[in-house]
Amino acid sequence: MHEFIKKVAKYKLLFQIAIIALFFVGGAALRFHAFNNPIADWHSWRQADTAAVTRNFVKDGFNPLFPQFDSFHALNDAQLPDPNRYFFAEFPIYNIITYYGYTIFGHFTIEEWGRLVSIFFSSLGIVFLYLLVKQYSSEKVALVAAFVFAFLPYNVYYGRVTMPDPMHITFSILSLYLITLWIRTSKWWWAILAGAAYAITILTKPYGLVLLLPIAYLMLRKWKHRLFLRPELYLFAIIGFVPYLLWKHHIDMYPQGQFGTAWLFNQGNIRFTGAYFHWLIYDRMNRLIFATGGFVLFWLGIIKGNNEREGLFYYSWLAAVLIFFVVIAKGNVTHDYYQMPIVPIGAILIGKGIEFLLEYGLRWYHRVINVGVALALLLLMLAFGWFEVRGYYNINHPEIVEAGQAVDKMLPKDAKVIAPYDNDSSFLYLTNRHGWPIGGTDIPKWIHDGAQYLVSVNYDDTTNYWLKKCSVVTKNPKFVIINLTKCKGPIENPPQK
C-alpha cells in the first residue's frame, strides 16, 4: 500500500510538471504573436524609449550608469536641457540583459531581443506564480492562477513588449515566493535570495515598494515581534533596498534626465472622482484586463474567504496593488499598462472563484451547472479579452515606419533629425537617429541646437512652410524629408496670420 501511494504521488507530480510546462510553452508561444512588429504598435512611445537605451548601448558604448535614449527634448516640467540624452528612470537591468543577448548571440534585432527577454520573464512568471500559490492554496487554485497568467490576453500582449514591466511582475512574484520559503524554513539563504529578487523588483519599477504590505504581513504572522531579533531581516533589508537607494542618489544628481512625475499622482484632482472609478474598475479591470468573465470570478474569489494557510496574504497583496492605484491615480487612469501589477493577484482570485463554484452546490446537478458556469466565464474572459487587445498589435501609422526607414537609408548616421509626432518618440526611434520628437514653433530653436533634417508625415502649415523654405531630400504623398541646413532667408517661424 505504501509503494502504491508513492507511485500515485510520483505520477501526480509528473502530471503537475507536465501541465505547468504546457502552460509555459503555450503562454510563450502566444507571446510570439507579431514578434517582428516594428516598434509602432500600442504604447510604442514607452517601448521606443526603452529600446533606444539598449540601441545606444550598442552604438555609443555600454554604460548602464548613464543610459541614453534618442531625444534631446526636455523630459520634465522644468524644461531642463538634456544635451546628453540621459534617460534616468528604472535601473536598466532589462536593457543590460537585452544588450548582452544581442551582442553575444546576435541573430535577432535589438527590438526582437527586447521582446525575447520580456517573453522569457513573463513566461517564467507562470511557473513562479504556480509555485507560490501552491504554498498557500489548493492545487486547483494554483493551476487556474497559472493558466490565467499564461493566457489572459491583456497579459499576453504586455508579456512581449519592449519594456521592463514583464520582468518587474515576475520578480515581484518571485520575491513573495522566496520570502515564503524563508518563512517556512527559517533558512538565512532564502532571505538573501528574497532580498536580491526584491531589489530587482523595485529597481525595475519603484512602485514595487507597495509589496512591503504583504511582505510585512507574512513576516509578522510568522515571527510577530521576534521578527526584529532575526539577523536575516536586516540582510534582506540591506540587499533589497540599498541598490535602489544608491541608484536614486545617483540619478538625483542629473534631474535633466528624469521624467516629470508630479502629474502621475493626482493631476486634475481625478482621484476618487466618478471618472477615476469608471476608468479603473469598469473600463480597465472589467472590460480590458479580466474581460467581464474573469471579473465575475475575481469577485467570487474575494468573497470566498481564506483558509488557515492563506490567512490575509492575498487580501494584503490586493490591498497593496489598490494602494498603488490610489496613490498614482492619474498615471493609472492615463496608462493601461500601469495596471499590470493586478494580474498576478487577480489570477489567484480567479482561481479561488473557480474553486468556489466547483465546491458550491448541495446536489450533483448543481455542481454540474457550476462547472459549466465556471468554464463559460473563463471562455468569456479569453474571448472578450482578445477582442479588446487584438488592436494593440496593429501598426496604425505605417507611414512613420516607411519614413523612418527612408531616413535610415538616405541620411548620414550622425544626422540630427526632427521627427514631429506629438512628443511621442516612436517616430524618432524608427529613424535610428538622435533628435527631437516635436516640431511646430520650436523648429527654429532645434535648428539652433543642431537639427539638420525635418522628416514629417503630415503636410500641415508648418511642414509646408519649411518645405518651401528649405531644400528637399525626398518627397512623396506619405512623408517628406527636408534639409534644414540648406534654407533661404533667416531661420524663423512663418509670420502669424
C-alpha positions in Angstrom: 0.0 0.0 0.0 2.8 2.4 0.9 4.5 1.7 -2.5 1.2 2.3 -4.3 0.8 5.7 -2.6 4.4 6.6 -3.5 3.7 5.7 -7.2 0.5 7.8 -7.2 2.3 10.7 -5.7 5.1 10.4 -8.3 2.7 10.3 -11.2 0.7 13.2 -9.8 3.9 15.3 -9.5 4.9 14.4 -13.1 1.4 15.4 -14.3 1.7 18.7 -12.5 5.1 19.4 -14.0 3.7 18.5 -17.5 0.7 20.9 -17.1 2.9 23.8 -16.0 5.4 23.0 -18.8 2.4 23.1 -21.2 1.3 26.5 -19.8 4.9 27.8 -20.0 5.3 26.7 -23.7 1.8 27.7 -24.7 2.0 31.1 -22.9 5.4 31.8 -24.5 4.1 30.8 -28.0 1.2 33.3 -27.7 3.6 36.0 -26.7 5.5 35.5 -30.0 2.5 36.9 -31.9 3.6 39.8 -34.0 7.2 39.2 -32.8 8.6 41.0 -35.8 6.5 44.1 -35.5 8.3 47.4 -35.7 8.0 49.5 -32.5 4.9 51.2 -33.7 2.1 49.3 -32.0 0.2 50.1 -28.8 2.2 52.2 -26.3 5.1 52.4 -28.7 6.3 55.6 -27.1 7.4 53.8 -23.9 8.7 50.8 -25.9 10.7 53.1 -28.1 12.4 54.9 -25.2 13.3 51.6 -23.6 14.6 50.0 -26.9 16.6 53.2 -27.6 18.6 52.7 -24.3 19.7 49.3 -25.5 20.4 50.5 -29.0 22.5 53.4 -27.7 24.5 50.9 -25.5 25.4 49.2 -28.8 26.0 52.4 -30.8 27.6 54.8 -28.3 29.1 52.4 -25.7 27.9 50.3 -22.8 27.4 52.4 -19.7 24.5 51.3 -17.6 25.0 54.1 -15.0 24.3 56.6 -17.8 21.5 55.2 -20.0 20.6 57.4 -23.0 17.7 57.5 -25.4 17.3 59.3 -28.7 15.7 62.6 -27.8 17.3 65.9 -26.9 13.9 67.3 -25.9 13.5 68.2 -22.2 11.8 65.4 -20.2 10.5 67.3 -17.2 8.3 70.2 -16.3 11.3 72.4 -15.5 12.3 72.0 -19.2 15.9 71.4 -18.2 18.2 70.9 -21.3 19.3 67.3 -21.8 22.1 67.5 -24.3 23.4 64.1 -23.3 20.0 62.5 -23.9 20.1 60.9 -20.4 17.2 58.6 -19.6 17.1 58.1 -15.9 14.0 56.0 -15.0 14.3 52.5 -13.7 17.8 50.9 -13.4 18.4 49.4 -16.9 18.6 45.7 -15.9 16.3 44.8 -18.7 18.5 46.7 -21.2 21.6 45.1 -19.8 20.2 41.6 -20.4 19.0 42.6 -23.9 22.3 44.2 -24.7 24.3 41.0 -23.8 21.8 38.8 -25.6 22.2 40.9 -28.8 26.0 41.4 -28.7 26.9 37.8 -27.7 24.3 35.8 -29.7 23.1 38.2 -32.4 20.8 36.7 -34.9 17.8 38.7 -33.8 17.4 42.5 -34.0 17.8 44.6 -30.9 14.0 45.0 -30.8 13.5 41.3 -31.1 15.9 40.6 -28.3 14.0 43.0 -26.2 10.8 41.0 -26.9 12.6 37.8 -26.2 13.7 39.0 -22.8 10.1 40.1 -21.9 8.6 36.8 -23.2 11.1 34.8 -21.2 10.4 36.6 -17.9 6.7 36.8 -18.4 6.6 33.1 -19.1 8.8 32.4 -16.1 6.2 34.2 -14.1 3.7 31.5 -14.8 5.9 28.9 -13.1 6.7 31.1 -10.1 3.0 32.0 -9.6 2.1 28.4 -9.6 4.8 27.5 -7.0 3.8 30.5 -4.8 0.1 29.7 -4.8 0.7 26.0 -4.1 2.3 27.1 -0.8 -1.0 28.6 0.4 -3.9 27.2 -1.6 -5.0 24.1 -3.3 -3.5 22.6 -6.4 -6.7 23.6 -8.2 -6.3 27.3 -7.4 -2.6 27.2 -8.3 -3.3 25.6 -11.7 -6.1 28.1 -12.6 -3.9 31.0 -11.5 -1.1 29.8 -13.7 -3.5 29.3 -16.6 -4.9 32.8 -16.3 -1.5 34.4 -16.0 -0.4 32.4 -19.1 -3.3 33.0 -21.4 -5.0 36.2 -20.2 -5.0 38.3 -23.5 -4.0 41.5 -21.7 -1.1 39.8 -20.0 -0.1 38.1 -23.3 0.2 41.4 -25.1 2.1 43.1 -22.2 4.2 40.0 -21.8 6.0 40.7 -25.1 6.5 44.5 -25.1 10.0 46.1 -25.1 9.5 47.4 -21.6 10.8 46.3 -18.1 7.3 45.7 -16.8 7.1 42.0 -17.5 10.4 41.5 -15.7 9.1 43.6 -12.8 6.0 41.5 -12.4 7.9 38.2 -12.5 10.4 39.4 -9.8 7.6 40.6 -7.6 6.1 37.1 -7.7 9.5 35.6 -7.2 10.1 37.9 -4.2 7.0 36.7 -2.5 7.8 33.1 -3.2 11.3 33.3 -1.8 10.1 35.1 1.3 7.5 32.3 1.7 10.4 29.7 1.5 12.4 31.8 4.1 9.4 31.9 6.4 8.7 28.2 6.0 12.3 27.0 6.6 13.8 29.9 8.6 17.0 29.4 6.4 19.0 32.6 6.0 20.0 31.9 2.4 16.3 32.3 1.3 16.3 35.7 2.9 19.4 36.7 0.8 17.8 35.4 -2.4 14.5 37.1 -1.5 16.4 40.4 -0.9 18.1 40.1 -4.3 14.7 39.4 -6.0 13.1 42.3 -4.3 16.0 44.6 -5.1 15.3 43.8 -8.8 11.6 44.3 -8.3 12.0 47.9 -7.1 14.9 48.7 -9.4 12.8 47.9 -12.4 9.7 49.7 -11.0 9.9 51.7 -7.7 6.2 51.2 -7.1 7.1 47.7 -6.1 7.6 49.2 -2.7 3.9 48.6 -2.1 4.6 44.9 -1.8 6.0 45.7 1.6 2.5 45.3 2.9 2.1 41.6 2.0 5.8 41.0 2.9 5.4 42.6 6.3 2.2 40.6 6.9 3.9 37.3 6.1 6.8 38.0 8.3 4.8 39.3 11.3 2.4 36.4 11.1 5.3 34.0 11.4 7.5 35.7 13.9 5.5 38.6 15.4 7.7 40.9 17.5 10.5 38.4 17.4 11.0 39.3 13.7 13.2 42.2 14.7 15.6 39.9 16.5 16.3 37.9 13.4 19.5 38.9 11.6 18.2 37.7 8.3 15.7 40.5 8.3 18.5 43.0 8.2 20.2 41.0 5.4 17.0 41.1 3.4 16.6 44.9 4.0 20.2 45.8 3.1 20.2 43.6 -0.1 16.6 44.7 -1.0 16.8 48.4 -0.5 20.5 49.6 -0.7 20.8 49.1 -4.6 17.7 51.2 -5.2 18.8 53.9 -2.7 22.2 54.1 -4.4 20.5 54.3 -7.9 18.1 57.0 -6.6 21.0 59.0 -5.2 22.9 58.7 -8.4 20.1 59.8 -10.7 19.0 62.7 -8.5 22.3 64.4 -9.5 21.0 64.5 -13.1 17.5 65.9 -12.9 17.6 66.8 -16.6 17.5 63.1 -17.4 14.4 62.3 -15.3 10.7 62.5 -16.3 8.5 64.9 -14.6 6.4 62.6 -12.3 4.3 65.0 -10.2 1.4 64.7 -12.7 1.2 60.9 -12.1 -0.2 61.3 -8.6 -3.4 63.3 -8.9 -3.3 65.7 -11.9 -6.7 67.3 -12.3 -7.8 66.1 -8.9 -9.1 62.9 -10.5 -8.6 60.6 -7.5 -11.9 59.2 -6.2 -14.0 61.0 -8.9 -16.6 59.2 -11.0 -14.1 59.2 -13.9 -11.5 57.6 -11.7 -13.7 54.7 -10.7 -15.1 54.4 -14.3 -11.6 54.1 -15.8 -10.1 51.8 -13.3 -13.0 49.5 -12.3 -15.4 49.5 -15.3 -13.0 50.1 -18.2 -9.7 48.6 -17.2 -10.4 45.8 -14.7 -13.8 44.8 -16.1 -13.5 45.4 -19.8 -9.9 45.2 -20.7 -7.9 43.1 -18.1 -10.3 40.5 -16.8 -12.8 40.9 -19.6 -16.1 40.5 -17.8 -15.9 36.8 -17.3 -12.7 36.9 -15.3 -14.0 39.9 -13.4 -17.0 38.0 -12.1 -14.7 35.2 -11.0 -12.3 37.8 -9.4 -15.2 38.9 -7.1 -16.2 35.4 -6.3 -12.6 34.8 -5.3 -12.7 37.8 -2.9 -15.9 36.7 -1.2 -14.9 33.0 -0.9 -12.8 33.8 2.1 -9.5 32.3 3.1 -8.1 29.1 4.6 -5.6 29.0 7.5 -2.5 28.9 5.3 -3.7 31.8 3.2 -4.6 34.0 6.2 -4.8 37.6 4.9 -1.9 37.2 2.5 -4.0 37.5 -0.7 -6.0 40.3 0.7 -2.9 42.2 1.8 -1.4 41.7 -1.7 -4.6 43.0 -3.3 -4.6 45.9 -0.9 -1.0 46.8 -1.8 -2.0 47.0 -5.5 -5.0 49.1 -4.7 -2.9 51.5 -2.7 -0.7 51.9 -5.8 -3.8 52.6 -7.9 -4.9 55.3 -5.3 -1.5 56.9 -4.9 -0.6 57.0 -8.6 -4.2 58.0 -9.5 -3.6 60.0 -12.7 -0.9 57.6 -14.0 -3.2 54.6 -13.6 -6.1 56.4 -15.3 -3.8 57.5 -18.2 -1.9 54.4 -19.0 -3.4 50.9 -19.1 -0.1 49.1 -18.6 0.2 50.6 -15.1 -2.4 48.1 -14.0 -0.1 45.1 -14.8 0.5 44.5 -11.0 -3.2 43.5 -10.6 -2.7 40.5 -12.9 -0.9 38.0 -10.5 -3.2 38.5 -7.5 -6.2 38.8 -9.9 -5.3 35.4 -11.4 -5.1 33.9 -7.9 -8.5 35.3 -7.0 -10.0 34.0 -10.3 -8.6 30.6 -9.2 -10.3 30.9 -5.9 -13.5 32.0 -7.7 -13.4 28.8 -9.8 -12.8 26.7 -6.7 -15.8 28.4 -5.0 -18.1 27.5 -7.9 -16.8 23.9 -8.1 -17.4 23.4 -4.3 -20.7 25.2 -4.1 -24.0 23.3 -4.6 -25.9 20.8 -2.5 -26.7 18.3 -5.2 -24.7 16.8 -8.1 -26.6 18.7 -10.8 -25.9 22.0 -9.0 -22.2 21.2 -9.3 -22.5 20.3 -13.0 -24.2 23.6 -13.6 -21.4 25.4 -11.7 -18.8 23.7 -13.7 -20.5 24.9 -16.9 -20.7 28.4 -15.4 -17.0 28.4 -14.5 -16.0 27.3 -18.0 -18.3 29.8 -19.6 -16.8 32.6 -17.6 -13.3 31.6 -18.4 -14.1 31.4 -22.1 -15.8 34.8 -22.0 -12.6 36.2 -20.3 -10.4 34.8 -23.1 -12.8 35.8 -26.0 -13.6 39.3 -24.8 -10.1 39.8 -23.7 -8.7 39.0 -27.2 -11.4 41.2 -28.7 -10.2 44.1 -26.6 -6.4 43.7 -27.1 -6.3 42.5 -30.7 -6.0 46.0 -32.0 -2.9 46.6 -29.8 -0.8 44.7 -32.2 -1.8 46.9 -35.2 0.6 49.4 -36.8 -1.9 52.2 -37.1 0.5 54.6 -38.7 2.7 52.6 -41.1 3.8 55.9 -42.7 6.1 56.6 -39.8 7.7 53.2 -40.3 8.3 53.9 -44.0 9.6 57.4 -43.3 11.9 56.1 -40.6 13.3 53.5 -43.0 13.9 56.2 -45.6 15.7 58.4 -43.1 17.9 55.5 -42.0 18.8 54.7 -45.7 19.3 58.2 -47.0 20.7 60.4 -44.3 24.2 60.3 -42.6 24.4 58.1 -39.5 25.2 61.1 -37.3 22.4 63.3 -38.7 20.2 65.0 -36.1 16.6 65.0 -37.1 13.3 66.5 -36.1 10.6 63.8 -36.3 7.4 65.5 -35.0 4.9 63.0 -33.5 3.3 64.9 -30.7 6.3 64.5 -28.4 6.0 60.7 -29.0 9.5 59.3 -29.6 8.3 56.3 -31.6 8.8 58.1 -34.9 12.2 59.4 -33.9 13.2 55.9 -32.8 12.3 54.5 -36.2 14.6 56.9 -37.9 17.6 55.4 -36.0 18.8 58.9 -35.4 19.1 61.3 -32.4 16.9 64.4 -32.4 13.6 65.8 -31.4 10.1 64.3 -31.4 8.3 67.6 -31.5 8.3 70.4 -34.1 5.9 73.3 -34.6 7.1 76.7 -33.4 10.1 75.0 -31.7 11.8 74.1 -35.1 14.0 77.3 -35.2 15.2 76.5 -31.7 16.0 72.9 -32.7 17.9 74.2 -35.7 19.9 76.5 -33.5 20.7 73.4 -31.3 22.0 71.4 -34.2 18.9 69.9 -36.0 19.8 69.2 -39.7 16.7 67.5 -41.1 13.0 67.6 -40.7 11.0 64.4 -41.5 7.3 64.8 -41.5 4.3 62.6 -42.3 1.9 65.5 -42.1 1.7 68.2 -44.8 0.4 70.8 -42.3 1.1 74.5 -42.4 4.4 74.1 -40.5 5.7 71.4 -42.8 4.6 73.2 -46.0 6.4 76.4 -44.7 9.8 74.6 -44.3 9.1 72.6 -47.5 9.1 75.9 -49.4 11.9 77.5 -47.5 14.5 74.6 -47.5 16.0 72.0 -49.8 14.0 68.8 -50.1 15.8 65.4 -49.8 12.8 63.3 -50.8 9.1 63.8 -51.0 6.1 61.6 -51.6 2.4 61.5 -50.6 3.2 59.8 -47.3 6.2 61.8 -46.0 8.8 64.4 -46.8 12.5 64.8 -45.6 13.7 68.4 -45.6 17.3 69.5 -45.3 17.3 72.3 -42.7 20.9 73.2 -43.4 20.0 74.5 -46.9 17.4 77.1 -46.3 16.6 80.5 -47.9 16.5 83.5 -45.6 16.6 83.7 -41.8 15.7 80.7 -39.7 12.4 81.8 -38.1 8.8 80.7 -37.9 6.3 81.8 -40.5 4.5 85.1 -39.9 1.4 84.8 -37.7 -1.8 85.0 -39.7 
